[in-house]
Amino acid sequence: MRSVFLNIILFVFLVSNIFTLSGCGAVDDNQTIYDNENSTYKPHITLYGDTNVTVNFGARSIEGDQYGYEAYDPQDGDITDKVKIVNDIDFNRVGQYTVTYSVVDSDGNEDVQYRYVTIVDNSGNIDGGGGGDPYYGGQTYSGSIPVITITDGDTLYLPLGRPFTPKATAQDFEDGDLTSRIEIAGDTVNVNQAGTYLITYIVTDNDGNTVSKNQTIFIGNYGSSSDYTYTNTSSLDEFKTWYKTECGGTFNSSLYNANTGYYGGEINCEKRGLYNIDLTYMSIFSTIKTLNLSHNNLSEIDFTPLAETRVIEKIDLSYNKFSHIDFSPLYNLKNINELRINNNNLNYTKEERIELYRGFNNRSFTIYF
């Protein structure tokens, strides 16, 4: 009887170990485990451009499409808006600095990426121009000259009749804000006369360093060799009917100038369940403030009818079903500030994204992928 009891104990022990061993295995430390139930999907931040950046002393920020970023999580999708950026950059001192990008998904998983920034003097030295104090001052170093920033950009495109006021700021590392000292020279801008105008902003700091910066303003003709005249294949009444039927919108006539084709309002076709849209009726406009086609079922779109449009400040195509969009008819747009194409079936490579920015060739332009 004792022998039988011992055999039972031995059998239980062996069976227990068999099941225990069958659930074990070596796990590579570098292996990423994706388990939807255990929420171990990890987010990832992609940094565009160089992760080691060198800029000349005198810069006020690190700007440009090549230094963008985005964050994606297999569960949460696009979480770029959750990215936190921390840096220790002192643009008043040459040296080496770190920009830290971090993001946490809804399960608490985190990813961190780094960009390293080196600020050098204009001769390429990191020691402040010859081993001295890394702060610039007086006329000892070329970096001490003031910096003028034109508020509306170096090139500005305006329809006839749009008010214009010269606006710029000036900063100097020694003297601080010199905006009140800015003098303006050049052409007198007549907003009611089509043409190209050039004005110059000039400022002098306490050391006698004088700098100037030009701004070109195109009124009405948008930089062409002759006065710009827009043509259209539709009428305002046809547009109003289309807009009411297709988009459920009411046109704000008070924001429209029939002589110039300028419309300072939004054309909103959001959440209409659209599978296609004919933009021909919008060809009456030379300028549109915002075109909102978001939250529809659009998978293709023809921007050719808008090829003569000169200004659209914002275009929203988000939350549709696009897998490809031909933006080339819009590459002549001026002053476009924002393009939203997120939450579609688009899968732009890094090179394709850069090419899209180059196509529009617009400063201070943000694309939401």
CORTA-V290949 format. One record per residue. N is the residue number from 1. RES is the residue in three letters. SS is DSSP state (A for helix, B for strand, O for the rest). OMEGA is omega in radians with two decimals (NA if undefined). D_CENTER is the distance of its C-alpha to the mean C-alpha in whole Angstrom. Layout:
# CORTA-V290949
n	res	ss	omega	d_center
N	RES	SS	OMEGA	D_CENTER
N	RES	SS	OMEGA	D_CENTER
This chain:
# CORTA-V290949
n	res	ss	omega	d_center
1	MET	O	3.11	82
2	ARG	A	-3.14	81
3	SER	A	3.11	80
4	VAL	A	3.13	78
5	PHE	A	3.12	76
6	LEU	A	3.13	75
7	ASN	A	3.11	74
8	ILE	A	3.13	72
9	ILE	A	-3.13	70
10	LEU	A	-3.13	69
11	PHE	A	3.12	68
12	VAL	A	3.14	65
13	PHE	A	-3.11	64
14	LEU	A	3.14	64
15	VAL	A	3.14	62
16	SER	A	-3.13	60
17	ASN	A	3.11	59
18	ILE	A	-3.13	58
19	PHE	A	3.11	55
20	THR	A	-3.11	54
21	LEU	A	-3.11	54
22	SER	A	3.14	52
23	GLY	O	-3.07	49
24	CYS	O	3.07	48
25	GLY	O	3.14	47
26	ALA	O	3.12	45
27	VAL	O	3.11	41
28	ASP	O	-3.12	39
29	ASP	O	-3.11	37
30	ASN	O	-3.09	34
31	GLN	O	3.07	34
32	THR	O	-3.09	31
33	ILE	O	3.11	33
34	TYR	O	-3.12	32
35	ASP	O	-3.06	34
36	ASN	O	-3.11	32
37	GLU	O	-3.12	35
38	ASN	O	3.05	35
39	SER	O	-3.14	31
40	THR	O	2.99	31
41	TYR	O	-3.08	27
42	LYS	O	3.08	25
43	PRO	O	3.10	21
44	HIS	B	3.08	19
45	ILE	B	3.05	16
46	THR	B	3.10	15
47	LEU	B	3.09	14
48	TYR	O	-3.14	12
49	GLY	O	-3.10	14
50	ASP	O	3.02	17
51	THR	O	3.01	18
52	ASN	B	-2.99	21
53	VAL	B	3.06	19
54	THR	B	3.12	21
55	VAL	B	3.12	20
56	ASN	B	3.04	23
57	PHE	O	-3.07	24
58	GLY	O	3.08	23
59	ALA	O	3.11	19
60	ARG	O	3.12	18
61	SER	O	3.03	15
62	ILE	O	-3.04	13
63	GLU	O	3.06	10
64	GLY	O	-3.13	9
65	ASP	A	-3.05	7
66	GLN	A	-3.14	10
67	TYR	A	3.13	10
68	GLY	O	-3.14	8
69	TYR	B	3.00	10
70	GLU	B	-3.14	11
71	ALA	B	-3.12	14
72	TYR	B	3.09	17
73	ASP	B	-3.10	20
74	PRO	O	3.12	23
75	GLN	O	-3.01	24
76	ASP	O	-3.10	22
77	GLY	B	-3.10	19
78	ASP	B	3.14	15
79	ILE	O	-3.14	15
80	THR	A	-3.10	12
81	ASP	A	3.13	12
82	LYS	A	-3.11	16
83	VAL	O	3.07	15
84	LYS	B	-3.09	16
85	ILE	B	3.10	16
86	VAL	B	3.09	19
87	ASN	B	3.14	20
88	ASP	O	-3.03	23
89	ILE	O	3.00	21
90	ASP	O	-3.08	24
91	PHE	O	3.08	22
92	ASN	O	-3.09	26
93	ARG	O	3.04	27
94	VAL	O	-3.13	27
95	GLY	B	-3.12	27
96	GLN	B	-3.03	26
97	TYR	B	-3.12	23
98	THR	B	3.01	22
99	VAL	B	-3.08	18
100	THR	B	3.08	19
101	TYR	B	3.14	17
102	SER	B	3.11	19
103	VAL	B	3.12	19
104	VAL	B	3.14	22
105	ASP	O	-3.06	22
106	SER	O	3.11	25
107	ASP	O	3.12	28
108	GLY	O	3.09	27
109	ASN	O	-3.00	26
110	GLU	B	2.96	24
111	ASP	B	-3.13	22
112	VAL	B	3.07	21
113	GLN	B	-3.05	19
114	TYR	B	2.96	20
115	ARG	B	-3.06	18
116	TYR	B	-3.03	21
117	VAL	B	3.07	20
118	THR	B	3.09	23
119	ILE	B	-3.12	24
120	VAL	B	3.05	27
121	ASP	O	-3.00	28
122	ASN	O	3.09	28
123	SER	O	3.12	31
124	GLY	O	3.13	29
125	ASN	O	3.12	31
126	ILE	O	-3.03	30
127	ASP	O	3.08	33
128	GLY	O	3.05	33
129	GLY	O	3.04	34
130	GLY	O	3.02	38
131	GLY	O	-3.10	38
132	GLY	O	3.10	38
133	ASP	O	-3.10	36
134	PRO	O	3.00	33
135	TYR	O	3.06	32
136	TYR	O	3.10	32
137	GLY	O	3.10	34
138	GLY	O	3.13	36
139	GLN	O	-3.11	36
140	THR	O	-3.09	37
141	TYR	O	-3.09	34
142	SER	A	-3.10	31
143	GLY	A	-3.06	29
144	SER	A	-3.13	30
145	ILE	O	-3.14	29
146	PRO	O	3.10	27
147	VAL	B	3.11	24
148	ILE	B	3.06	23
149	THR	B	3.13	19
150	ILE	B	-3.00	19
151	THR	O	-3.08	18
152	ASP	O	3.13	17
153	GLY	O	-3.10	16
154	ASP	O	3.11	18
155	THR	B	-3.08	19
156	LEU	B	-3.14	19
157	TYR	B	-3.10	20
158	LEU	B	3.02	22
159	PRO	O	3.10	25
160	LEU	O	3.06	28
161	GLY	O	3.13	29
162	ARG	O	3.14	26
163	PRO	O	3.12	27
164	PHE	O	3.05	25
165	THR	O	3.10	26
166	PRO	O	-3.11	25
167	LYS	O	3.11	23
168	ALA	B	3.05	22
169	THR	B	3.11	23
170	ALA	B	3.14	25
171	GLN	B	3.06	25
172	ASP	B	-3.05	28
173	PHE	O	3.10	28
174	GLU	O	-2.96	32
175	ASP	O	3.13	32
176	GLY	B	-3.06	29
177	ASP	B	3.13	27
178	LEU	O	-3.07	29
179	THR	A	-3.09	27
180	SER	A	-3.11	31
181	ARG	A	-3.07	32
182	ILE	O	3.02	30
183	GLU	B	-3.08	32
184	ILE	B	3.12	31
185	ALA	B	3.09	32
186	GLY	B	-3.05	32
187	ASP	O	2.95	32
188	THR	O	-3.05	33
189	VAL	O	3.08	30
190	ASN	O	-3.04	32
191	VAL	O	3.12	30
192	ASN	O	3.13	33
193	GLN	O	3.12	33
194	ALA	O	3.13	31
195	GLY	B	3.12	30
196	THR	B	-3.07	28
197	TYR	B	3.13	29
198	LEU	B	3.06	28
199	ILE	B	-3.07	28
200	THR	B	3.07	28
201	TYR	B	-3.06	27
202	ILE	B	3.08	30
203	VAL	B	3.13	30
204	THR	B	3.14	33
205	ASP	O	-3.07	33
206	ASN	O	3.13	37
207	ASP	O	3.13	37
208	GLY	O	3.08	37
209	ASN	O	-3.12	34
210	THR	B	3.07	33
211	VAL	B	3.10	29
212	SER	B	3.13	28
213	LYS	B	-3.08	25
214	ASN	B	3.01	25
215	GLN	B	3.10	23
216	THR	B	-3.13	23
217	ILE	B	3.08	24
218	PHE	B	3.13	24
219	ILE	B	3.01	26
220	GLY	O	-3.04	27
221	ASN	O	3.07	27
222	TYR	O	3.00	24
223	GLY	O	3.13	25
224	SER	O	-3.09	28
225	SER	O	3.10	31
226	SER	O	-3.13	33
227	ASP	O	-3.10	32
228	TYR	O	3.02	29
229	THR	O	-3.11	31
230	TYR	O	3.09	29
231	THR	O	3.11	31
232	ASN	O	3.14	31
233	THR	O	-3.11	33
234	SER	O	3.08	33
235	SER	O	-3.13	34
236	LEU	A	3.13	33
237	ASP	A	3.10	36
238	GLU	A	3.10	35
239	PHE	A	-3.12	31
240	LYS	A	3.13	32
241	THR	A	3.12	35
242	TRP	A	-3.09	32
243	TYR	A	3.13	29
244	LYS	A	-3.08	32
245	THR	A	-3.03	33
246	GLU	A	-2.99	30
247	CYS	A	-3.12	28
248	GLY	O	-3.06	30
249	GLY	O	3.07	29
250	THR	O	-3.07	30
251	PHE	O	3.13	29
252	ASN	O	-3.06	29
253	SER	A	-3.11	31
254	SER	A	-3.13	31
255	LEU	A	-3.04	27
256	TYR	B	3.06	28
257	ASN	B	-3.06	30
258	ALA	O	-3.12	32
259	ASN	O	-3.08	33
260	THR	O	-3.07	29
261	GLY	O	-3.12	28
262	TYR	B	3.02	25
263	TYR	B	-3.07	24
264	GLY	B	-3.12	22
265	GLY	B	-3.11	22
266	GLU	B	2.94	20
267	ILE	B	-2.95	22
268	ASN	B	3.06	22
269	CYS	O	-3.09	23
270	GLU	O	3.02	22
271	LYS	O	3.11	24
272	ARG	O	-3.13	27
273	GLY	O	-3.06	27
274	LEU	O	3.03	27
275	TYR	O	3.05	27
276	ASN	O	-3.13	27
277	ILE	O	3.12	26
278	ASP	O	-3.07	27
279	LEU	A	-3.10	25
280	THR	A	-3.07	28
281	TYR	A	3.12	29
282	MET	A	-3.09	26
283	SER	A	3.11	27
284	ILE	A	-3.04	29
285	PHE	O	2.97	25
286	SER	O	-3.11	24
287	THR	B	3.09	21
288	ILE	B	3.14	20
289	LYS	B	-3.08	18
290	THR	B	3.00	16
291	LEU	B	-3.07	17
292	ASN	B	3.10	17
293	LEU	O	-3.04	19
294	SER	O	3.07	18
295	HIS	O	3.04	21
296	ASN	O	3.13	23
297	ASN	O	-3.07	25
298	LEU	O	3.07	23
299	SER	O	3.07	23
300	GLU	O	-3.13	23
301	ILE	O	3.14	22
302	ASP	O	-3.12	23
303	PHE	O	-3.11	21
304	THR	A	3.14	24
305	PRO	A	-3.12	25
306	LEU	A	-3.08	22
307	ALA	O	3.13	23
308	GLU	O	3.11	24
309	THR	O	-3.06	22
310	ARG	O	-3.10	20
311	VAL	B	2.86	18
312	ILE	B	-3.01	16
313	GLU	B	-3.10	13
314	LYS	B	3.06	12
315	ILE	B	-3.12	13
316	ASP	B	3.10	13
317	LEU	O	-3.05	15
318	SER	O	3.08	15
319	TYR	O	3.01	18
320	ASN	O	-3.08	20
321	LYS	O	-3.13	22
322	PHE	O	2.95	20
323	SER	O	3.06	21
324	HIS	O	3.10	20
325	ILE	O	3.08	18
326	ASP	O	-3.11	19
327	PHE	O	-3.01	16
328	SER	A	3.10	18
329	PRO	A	-3.09	20
330	LEU	A	-3.04	17
331	TYR	O	3.08	16
332	ASN	O	3.13	18
333	LEU	O	3.08	16
334	LYS	B	3.07	15
335	ASN	O	3.02	13
336	ILE	O	-3.07	11
337	ASN	O	-2.97	8
338	GLU	B	3.06	7
339	LEU	B	-3.13	8
340	ARG	B	3.09	9
341	ILE	O	-3.14	12
342	ASN	O	3.12	12
343	ASN	O	2.98	16
344	ASN	O	3.09	17
345	ASN	O	-3.13	20
346	LEU	O	-3.14	17
347	ASN	O	-3.10	17
348	TYR	O	2.98	15
349	THR	O	3.11	16
350	LYS	A	-3.13	14
351	GLU	A	-3.14	16
352	GLU	A	3.11	15
353	ARG	A	3.11	11
354	ILE	A	-3.14	12
355	GLU	A	3.11	14
356	LEU	A	3.07	12
357	TYR	A	-3.13	9
358	ARG	A	3.14	13
359	GLY	A	3.12	14
360	PHE	A	3.04	12
361	ASN	O	-3.08	12
362	ASN	O	3.10	11
363	ARG	O	3.10	10
364	SER	O	-3.06	7
365	PHE	O	-3.11	5
366	THR	B	3.03	2
367	ILE	B	3.09	5
368	TYR	B	-3.13	7
369	PHE	O	NA	9
